[in-house]
Amino acid sequence: MERNQIISKLKDKDDKCAYEFSKEIGAKSAESDAYYSLFDDFIAMLCEKSSYVRTRGFCLACAQARWDSKGKLEKSLPSQEKNGCT
């Protein structure tokens, strides 16, 4: 399946179908880095209007953490210092 098809399926208006697909990707992400190339697409989903889509994007970006040798996750998410957390 192509990148655009995957992202479209994750943003599908049928939330039940999109959620099931995101669970499938999450499970496969635990086994291999097959979806790490979509990391930036998952992060971009955080800006979507739908909270369901944002949540899917966040969960899938986090699922790539084990494969993230480039530190993309850390660079993409706000740090505690930037948010005034200690």
MMTF fields as JSON, N, C-alpha, C and O atoms, coordinates in Angstrom:
{
  "mmtfVersion": "1.0.0",
  "mmtfProducer": "UNKNOWN",
  "numBonds": 343,
  "numAtoms": 344,
  "numGroups": 86,
  "numChains": 1,
  "numModels": 1,
  "chainsPerModel": [1],
  "groupsPerChain": [86],
  "chainIdList": ["A"],
  "bondAtomList": [4, 2, 8, 6, 12, 10, 16, 14, 20, 18, 24, 22, 28, 26, 32, 30, 36, 34, 40, 38, 44, 42, 48, 46, 52, 50, 56, 54, 60, 58, 64, 62, 68, 66, 72, 70, 76, 74, 80, 78, 84, 82, 88, 86, 92, 90, 96, 94, 100, 98, 104, 102, 108, 106, 112, 110, 116, 114, 120, 118, 124, 122, 128, 126, 132, 130, 136, 134, 140, 138, 144, 142, 148, 146, 152, 150, 156, 154, 160, 158, 164, 162, 168, 166, 172, 170, 176, 174, 180, 178, 184, 182, 188, 186, 192, 190, 196, 194, 200, 198, 204, 202, 208, 206, 212, 210, 216, 214, 220, 218, 224, 222, 228, 226, 232, 230, 236, 234, 240, 238, 244, 242, 248, 246, 252, 250, 256, 254, 260, 258, 264, 262, 268, 266, 272, 270, 276, 274, 280, 278, 284, 282, 288, 286, 292, 290, 296, 294, 300, 298, 304, 302, 308, 306, 312, 310, 316, 314, 320, 318, 324, 322, 328, 326, 332, 330, 336, 334, 340, 338],
  "bondOrderList": [1, 1, 1, 1, 1, 1, 1, 1, 1, 1, 1, 1, 1, 1, 1, 1, 1, 1, 1, 1, 1, 1, 1, 1, 1, 1, 1, 1, 1, 1, 1, 1, 1, 1, 1, 1, 1, 1, 1, 1, 1, 1, 1, 1, 1, 1, 1, 1, 1, 1, 1, 1, 1, 1, 1, 1, 1, 1, 1, 1, 1, 1, 1, 1, 1, 1, 1, 1, 1, 1, 1, 1, 1, 1, 1, 1, 1, 1, 1, 1, 1, 1, 1, 1, 1],
  "groupList": [{"groupName": "MET", "atomNameList": ["N", "CA", "C", "O"], "elementList": ["N", "C", "C", "O"], "formalChargeList": [0, 0, 0, 0], "bondAtomList": [1, 0, 2, 1, 3, 2], "bondOrderList": [1, 1, 2], "singleLetterCode": "M", "chemCompType": "L-PEPTIDE LINKING"}, {"groupName": "GLU", "atomNameList": ["N", "CA", "C", "O"], "elementList": ["N", "C", "C", "O"], "formalChargeList": [0, 0, 0, 0], "bondAtomList": [1, 0, 2, 1, 3, 2], "bondOrderList": [1, 1, 2], "singleLetterCode": "E", "chemCompType": "L-PEPTIDE LINKING"}, {"groupName": "ARG", "atomNameList": ["N", "CA", "C", "O"], "elementList": ["N", "C", "C", "O"], "formalChargeList": [0, 0, 0, 0], "bondAtomList": [1, 0, 2, 1, 3, 2], "bondOrderList": [1, 1, 2], "singleLetterCode": "R", "chemCompType": "L-PEPTIDE LINKING"}, {"groupName": "ASN", "atomNameList": ["N", "CA", "C", "O"], "elementList": ["N", "C", "C", "O"], "formalChargeList": [0, 0, 0, 0], "bondAtomList": [1, 0, 2, 1, 3, 2], "bondOrderList": [1, 1, 2], "singleLetterCode": "N", "chemCompType": "L-PEPTIDE LINKING"}, {"groupName": "GLN", "atomNameList": ["N", "CA", "C", "O"], "elementList": ["N", "C", "C", "O"], "formalChargeList": [0, 0, 0, 0], "bondAtomList": [1, 0, 2, 1, 3, 2], "bondOrderList": [1, 1, 2], "singleLetterCode": "Q", "chemCompType": "L-PEPTIDE LINKING"}, {"groupName": "ILE", "atomNameList": ["N", "CA", "C", "O"], "elementList": ["N", "C", "C", "O"], "formalChargeList": [0, 0, 0, 0], "bondAtomList": [1, 0, 2, 1, 3, 2], "bondOrderList": [1, 1, 2], "singleLetterCode": "I", "chemCompType": "L-PEPTIDE LINKING"}, {"groupName": "SER", "atomNameList": ["N", "CA", "C", "O"], "elementList": ["N", "C", "C", "O"], "formalChargeList": [0, 0, 0, 0], "bondAtomList": [1, 0, 2, 1, 3, 2], "bondOrderList": [1, 1, 2], "singleLetterCode": "S", "chemCompType": "L-PEPTIDE LINKING"}, {"groupName": "LYS", "atomNameList": ["N", "CA", "C", "O"], "elementList": ["N", "C", "C", "O"], "formalChargeList": [0, 0, 0, 0], "bondAtomList": [1, 0, 2, 1, 3, 2], "bondOrderList": [1, 1, 2], "singleLetterCode": "K", "chemCompType": "L-PEPTIDE LINKING"}, {"groupName": "LEU", "atomNameList": ["N", "CA", "C", "O"], "elementList": ["N", "C", "C", "O"], "formalChargeList": [0, 0, 0, 0], "bondAtomList": [1, 0, 2, 1, 3, 2], "bondOrderList": [1, 1, 2], "singleLetterCode": "L", "chemCompType": "L-PEPTIDE LINKING"}, {"groupName": "ASP", "atomNameList": ["N", "CA", "C", "O"], "elementList": ["N", "C", "C", "O"], "formalChargeList": [0, 0, 0, 0], "bondAtomList": [1, 0, 2, 1, 3, 2], "bondOrderList": [1, 1, 2], "singleLetterCode": "D", "chemCompType": "L-PEPTIDE LINKING"}, {"groupName": "CYS", "atomNameList": ["N", "CA", "C", "O"], "elementList": ["N", "C", "C", "O"], "formalChargeList": [0, 0, 0, 0], "bondAtomList": [1, 0, 2, 1, 3, 2], "bondOrderList": [1, 1, 2], "singleLetterCode": "C", "chemCompType": "L-PEPTIDE LINKING"}, {"groupName": "ALA", "atomNameList": ["N", "CA", "C", "O"], "elementList": ["N", "C", "C", "O"], "formalChargeList": [0, 0, 0, 0], "bondAtomList": [1, 0, 2, 1, 3, 2], "bondOrderList": [1, 1, 2], "singleLetterCode": "A", "chemCompType": "L-PEPTIDE LINKING"}, {"groupName": "TYR", "atomNameList": ["N", "CA", "C", "O"], "elementList": ["N", "C", "C", "O"], "formalChargeList": [0, 0, 0, 0], "bondAtomList": [1, 0, 2, 1, 3, 2], "bondOrderList": [1, 1, 2], "singleLetterCode": "Y", "chemCompType": "L-PEPTIDE LINKING"}, {"groupName": "PHE", "atomNameList": ["N", "CA", "C", "O"], "elementList": ["N", "C", "C", "O"], "formalChargeList": [0, 0, 0, 0], "bondAtomList": [1, 0, 2, 1, 3, 2], "bondOrderList": [1, 1, 2], "singleLetterCode": "F", "chemCompType": "L-PEPTIDE LINKING"}, {"groupName": "GLY", "atomNameList": ["N", "CA", "C", "O"], "elementList": ["N", "C", "C", "O"], "formalChargeList": [0, 0, 0, 0], "bondAtomList": [1, 0, 2, 1, 3, 2], "bondOrderList": [1, 1, 2], "singleLetterCode": "G", "chemCompType": "PEPTIDE LINKING"}, {"groupName": "VAL", "atomNameList": ["N", "CA", "C", "O"], "elementList": ["N", "C", "C", "O"], "formalChargeList": [0, 0, 0, 0], "bondAtomList": [1, 0, 2, 1, 3, 2], "bondOrderList": [1, 1, 2], "singleLetterCode": "V", "chemCompType": "L-PEPTIDE LINKING"}, {"groupName": "THR", "atomNameList": ["N", "CA", "C", "O"], "elementList": ["N", "C", "C", "O"], "formalChargeList": [0, 0, 0, 0], "bondAtomList": [1, 0, 2, 1, 3, 2], "bondOrderList": [1, 1, 2], "singleLetterCode": "T", "chemCompType": "L-PEPTIDE LINKING"}, {"groupName": "TRP", "atomNameList": ["N", "CA", "C", "O"], "elementList": ["N", "C", "C", "O"], "formalChargeList": [0, 0, 0, 0], "bondAtomList": [1, 0, 2, 1, 3, 2], "bondOrderList": [1, 1, 2], "singleLetterCode": "W", "chemCompType": "L-PEPTIDE LINKING"}, {"groupName": "PRO", "atomNameList": ["N", "CA", "C", "O"], "elementList": ["N", "C", "C", "O"], "formalChargeList": [0, 0, 0, 0], "bondAtomList": [1, 0, 2, 1, 3, 2], "bondOrderList": [1, 1, 2], "singleLetterCode": "P", "chemCompType": "L-PEPTIDE LINKING"}],
  "groupTypeList": [0, 1, 2, 3, 4, 5, 5, 6, 7, 8, 7, 9, 7, 9, 9, 7, 10, 11, 12, 1, 13, 6, 7, 1, 5, 14, 11, 7, 6, 11, 1, 6, 9, 11, 12, 12, 6, 8, 13, 9, 9, 13, 5, 11, 0, 8, 10, 1, 7, 6, 6, 12, 15, 2, 16, 2, 14, 13, 10, 8, 11, 10, 11, 4, 11, 2, 17, 9, 6, 7, 14, 7, 8, 1, 7, 6, 8, 18, 6, 4, 1, 7, 3, 14, 10, 16],
  "groupIdList": [1, 2, 3, 4, 5, 6, 7, 8, 9, 10, 11, 12, 13, 14, 15, 16, 17, 18, 19, 20, 21, 22, 23, 24, 25, 26, 27, 28, 29, 30, 31, 32, 33, 34, 35, 36, 37, 38, 39, 40, 41, 42, 43, 44, 45, 46, 47, 48, 49, 50, 51, 52, 53, 54, 55, 56, 57, 58, 59, 60, 61, 62, 63, 64, 65, 66, 67, 68, 69, 70, 71, 72, 73, 74, 75, 76, 77, 78, 79, 80, 81, 82, 83, 84, 85, 86],
  "secStructList": [7, 7, 2, 2, 2, 2, 2, 2, 2, 2, 6, 7, 1, 7, 2, 2, 2, 2, 2, 2, 2, 2, 2, 2, 2, 2, 2, 2, 2, 2, 2, 7, 1, 6, 6, 4, 4, 4, 2, 2, 2, 2, 2, 2, 4, 4, 4, 1, 1, 7, 2, 2, 2, 2, 2, 2, 2, 2, 2, 2, 2, 2, 2, 6, 4, 4, 4, 7, 6, 6, 7, 2, 2, 2, 2, 2, 1, 7, 7, 6, 6, 6, 6, 6, 7, 7],
  "xCoordList": [0.853, 0.0, 0.897, 1.898, 0.542, 1.324, 1.107, 0.099, 2.082, 2.06, 0.741, 0.123, 0.308, -0.925, -2.141, -3.046, -2.168, -3.282, -3.317, -4.386, -2.15, -2.074, -2.588, -3.418, -2.092, -2.506, -3.987, -4.683, -4.477, -5.91, -6.752, -7.8, -6.298, -7.04, -7.029, -8.003, -5.942, -5.87, -6.751, -7.158, -7.044, -7.88, -9.319, -10.12, -9.647, -10.973, -12.07, -11.906, -13.172, -14.305, -14.961, -15.641, -14.753, -15.226, -14.2, -13.236, -14.423, -13.452, -13.16, -12.033, -14.155, -13.947, -12.948, -12.047, -13.11, -12.215, -10.8, -9.815, -10.708, -9.41, -8.705, -7.489, -9.466, -8.887, -8.339, -7.237, -9.097, -8.64, -7.36, -6.444, -7.303, -6.111, -4.922, -3.803, -5.16, -4.063, -3.56, -2.365, -4.452, -4.02, -3.142, -2.153, -3.508, -2.722, -1.308, -0.316, -1.239, 0.066, 0.867, 2.072, 0.194, 0.871, 1.472, 2.595, 0.734, 1.228, 2.427, 3.403, 2.352, 3.463, 4.678, 5.817, 4.432, 5.525, 6.304, 7.475, 5.672, 6.359, 7.337, 8.286, 7.088, 7.895, 8.996, 10.055, 8.746, 9.73, 9.607, 8.687, 10.557, 10.551, 9.832, 10.097, 8.941, 8.251, 7.515, 7.349, 7.078, 6.311, 7.092, 6.542, 8.36, 9.162, 9.281, 9.385, 9.267, 9.365, 8.164, 8.216, 7.09, 5.891, 5.855, 4.855, 6.939, 6.978, 6.534, 5.687, 7.088, 6.737, 5.257, 4.644, 4.694, 3.263, 2.432, 1.401, 2.884, 2.176, 2.222, 1.222, 3.389, 3.52, 2.626, 2.013, 2.541, 1.688, 0.223, -0.552, -0.165, -1.549, -1.922, -3.106, -0.929, -1.202, -1.871, -2.422, -1.828, -2.432, -3.816, -4.414, -4.319, -5.638, -6.749, -6.575, -7.87, -9.024, -9.614, -9.983, -9.699, -10.31, -9.387, -8.223, -9.913, -9.119, -8.804, -7.78, -9.675, -9.409, -8.169, -7.318, -8.079, -6.938, -5.668, -4.614, -5.772, -4.61, -4.117, -2.913, -5.03, -4.66, -3.992, -2.988, -4.534, -3.915, -2.503, -1.58, -2.331, -1.008, -0.022, 1.117, -0.46, 0.408, 0.812, 1.989, -0.161, 0.124, 1.058, 1.966, 0.837, 1.686, 3.086, 4.058, 3.207, 4.535, 5.292, 6.476, 4.609, 5.238, 5.597, 6.582, 4.797, 5.075, 6.365, 6.938, 6.82, 8.057, 9.292, 10.413, 9.11, 10.217, 11.337, 12.51, 11.008, 12.05, 12.935, 14.062, 12.448, 13.215, 13.828, 14.475, 13.623, 13.991, 15.448, 15.711, 16.371, 17.795, 18.194, 19.274, 17.339, 17.633, 17.097, 17.348, 16.37, 15.837, 14.681, 14.445, 13.958, 12.845, 11.736, 11.146, 11.448, 10.358, 10.684, 9.84, 11.884, 12.299, 12.259, 11.874, 12.652, 12.656, 11.241, 11.002, 10.311, 8.957, 8.038, 7.112, 8.295, 7.425, 8.028, 9.249, 7.185, 7.7, 8.427, 8.023, 9.498, 10.234, 9.61, 8.843, 9.953, 9.425, 9.893, 9.134, 11.144, 11.664, 10.874, 10.583, 10.523, 9.781, 8.391, 7.827, 7.827, 6.483, 6.459, 5.393, 7.617, 7.701, 7.557, 7.32, 7.695, 7.631, 9.011, 10.039, 9.004, 10.298, 10.317, 11.315],
  "yCoordList": [-1.177, 0.0, 1.237, 1.282, 2.222, 3.448, 4.37, 4.284, 5.253, 6.212, 6.989, 7.073, 7.552, 8.344, 7.506, 7.988, 6.261, 5.365, 5.061, 5.024, 4.845, 4.551, 5.731, 5.564, 6.925, 8.118, 8.396, 8.759, 8.237, 8.432, 7.458, 7.824, 6.235, 5.221, 5.541, 5.262, 6.119, 6.515, 7.732, 7.933, 8.537, 9.729, 9.49, 10.424, 8.262, 7.922, 8.409, 8.371, 8.859, 9.332, 8.2, 8.437, 6.967, 5.798, 5.529, 4.79, 6.142, 6.078, 4.66, 4.35, 3.807, 2.428, 1.724, 1.028, 1.907, 1.313, 1.899, 1.161, 3.209, 3.878, 3.441, 3.25, 3.284, 2.848, 1.425, 1.144, 0.545, -0.839, -0.88, -1.647, -0.056, 0.005, 0.536, 0.043, 1.538, 2.078, 1.04, 0.995, 0.21, -0.862, -1.862, -2.355, -2.155, -3.073, -2.512, -3.229, -1.226, -0.589, -0.572, -0.823, -0.274, -0.262, -1.615, -1.69, -2.678, -4.03, -4.368, -4.954, -4.004, -4.267, -3.417, -3.827, -2.237, -1.35, -1.91, -1.578, -2.742, -3.376, -4.448, -4.805, -4.951, -6.047, -5.577, -6.199, -4.476, -4.025, -2.522, -1.869, -2.0, -0.568, -0.272, 0.749, -1.141, -1.027, 0.308, 0.773, 0.922, 2.166, 3.384, 4.484, 3.204, 4.336, 5.417, 6.6, 5.025, 6.015, 6.964, 8.015, 6.597, 7.44, 8.311, 8.973, 8.304, 9.046, 10.494, 10.972, 11.198, 12.608, 12.778, 13.783, 11.805, 11.838, 11.669, 12.321, 10.79, 10.594, 11.867, 12.249, 12.529, 13.794, 14.862, 15.646, 14.904, 15.893, 15.69, 16.646, 14.466, 14.187, 14.882, 15.022, 15.318, 16.022, 17.372, 17.955, 17.866, 19.165, 19.028, 20.025, 17.824, 17.606, 18.114, 18.203, 18.44, 18.957, 17.902, 18.206, 16.671, 15.59, 15.104, 14.782, 15.057, 14.562, 13.073, 12.596, 12.346, 10.929, 10.768, 9.916, 11.582, 11.519, 11.95, 11.334, 13.012, 13.466, 12.368, 12.14, 11.701, 10.626, 9.481, 8.942, 9.104, 8.044, 8.436, 7.627, 9.669, 10.145, 10.096, 9.66, 10.542, 10.535, 9.114, 8.83, 8.237, 6.844, 6.17, 5.436, 6.417, 5.784, 6.388, 5.672, 7.683, 8.293, 7.685, 7.366, 7.531, 6.934, 5.465, 4.968, 4.781, 3.371, 3.219, 2.13, 4.286, 4.233, 4.507, 4.425, 4.828, 5.236, 4.209, 4.583, 2.942, 1.912, 1.913, 1.421, 2.453, 2.476, 3.853, 4.063, 4.776, 6.173, 6.458, 7.051, 6.044, 6.281, 7.72, 8.162, 8.452, 9.833, 10.861, 12.056, 10.417, 11.336, 12.187, 13.272, 11.715, 12.495, 12.726, 13.806, 11.721, 11.859, 12.958, 13.803, 12.944, 13.951, 15.354, 16.308, 15.482, 16.786, 17.27, 18.475, 16.344, 16.692, 17.091, 17.882, 16.546, 16.817, 17.902, 17.989, 18.724, 19.804, 19.234, 18.219, 19.905, 19.45, 20.026, 20.988, 19.424, 19.89, 21.306, 22.107, 21.619, 22.976, 24.022, 25.092, 23.727, 24.679, 24.933, 26.009, 23.939, 24.083, 24.529, 24.596, 24.832, 25.281, 24.163, 24.428, 22.923, 21.786, 21.536, 21.801, 21.035, 20.689, 19.254, 18.789],
  "zCoordList": [0.0, 0.0, 0.0, 0.715, -0.789, -0.898, 0.298, 1.0, 0.51, 1.619, 1.674, 2.735, 0.552, 0.533, 0.896, 1.577, 0.451, 0.77, 2.263, 2.872, 2.843, 4.278, 5.091, 5.985, 4.777, 5.53, 5.315, 6.263, 4.111, 3.847, 4.654, 5.186, 4.74, 5.495, 6.991, 7.691, 7.48, 8.886, 9.186, 10.33, 8.17, 8.336, 7.89, 7.853, 7.558, 7.04, 7.984, 9.203, 7.428, 8.233, 9.014, 10.012, 8.554, 9.293, 10.39, 10.189, 11.553, 12.644, 13.102, 13.488, 13.063, 13.494, 12.569, 13.037, 11.279, 10.287, 10.43, 10.412, 10.569, 10.701, 11.984, 11.994, 13.06, 14.331, 14.219, 14.688, 13.608, 13.432, 12.599, 12.896, 11.561, 10.723, 11.523, 11.375, 12.37, 13.179, 14.184, 14.476, 14.713, 15.615, 14.875, 15.418, 13.642, 12.806, 12.579, 12.71, 12.24, 12.026, 13.326, 13.322, 14.438, 15.734, 16.081, 16.579, 15.821, 16.096, 15.209, 15.677, 13.944, 13.033, 13.39, 13.165, 13.946, 14.353, 15.539, 15.724, 16.327, 17.452, 16.963, 17.66, 15.761, 15.222, 14.272, 14.19, 13.552, 12.567, 12.333, 12.825, 11.573, 11.254, 9.94, 9.305, 9.537, 8.248, 8.076, 6.948, 9.161, 9.07, 9.553, 9.616, 9.893, 10.363, 9.289, 9.612, 8.038, 6.954, 6.932, 6.294, 7.623, 7.689, 8.95, 9.226, 9.698, 10.964, 10.784, 11.538, 9.802, 9.599, 9.254, 9.614, 8.565, 8.254, 9.522, 9.687, 10.417, 11.688, 12.526, 13.135, 12.56, 13.298, 12.678, 13.403, 11.358, 10.675, 11.042, 11.031, 11.367, 11.751, 13.056, 13.361, 13.832, 15.091, 14.865, 15.798, 13.65, 13.314, 12.686, 12.282, 12.602, 11.998, 12.909, 14.124, 12.322, 13.069, 14.005, 15.14, 13.525, 14.29, 15.415, 15.178, 16.614, 17.743, 17.575, 18.064, 16.892, 16.635, 15.752, 16.011, 14.725, 13.811, 14.544, 14.384, 15.348, 16.114, 17.05, 17.165, 17.705, 18.631, 17.888, 18.355, 16.741, 15.939, 15.541, 15.641, 15.092, 14.691, 15.846, 15.68, 17.016, 18.192, 18.567, 18.789, 18.636, 19.017, 18.016, 18.406, 16.741, 15.736, 15.713, 15.472, 15.958, 16.056, 17.243, 17.133, 18.362, 19.542, 19.311, 19.856, 18.506, 18.202, 17.404, 17.355, 16.788, 16.004, 16.855, 16.352, 18.125, 18.993, 19.039, 19.068, 19.047, 19.136, 17.897, 17.948, 16.789, 15.539, 15.275, 14.249, 16.192, 15.973, 16.356, 17.402, 15.528, 15.792, 15.475, 15.868, 14.771, 14.377, 15.374, 15.218, 16.386, 17.391, 16.904, 17.436, 15.905, 15.352, 16.368, 16.408, 17.188, 18.161, 19.167, 19.466, 19.677, 20.654, 20.053, 20.728, 18.798, 18.124, 17.807, 17.721, 17.635, 17.215, 18.36, 18.176, 19.531, 20.673, 21.551, 21.685, 22.144, 22.991, 24.21, 24.777, 24.593, 25.765, 27.037, 26.997, 28.137, 29.416, 29.722, 30.267, 29.372, 29.641, 28.87, 29.404, 27.62, 26.795, 27.344, 27.141, 28.049, 28.588, 30.038, 30.65, 30.592, 31.973, 32.984, 34.163, 32.554, 33.476, 34.074, 33.45, 35.264, 35.899, 36.339, 36.888]
}
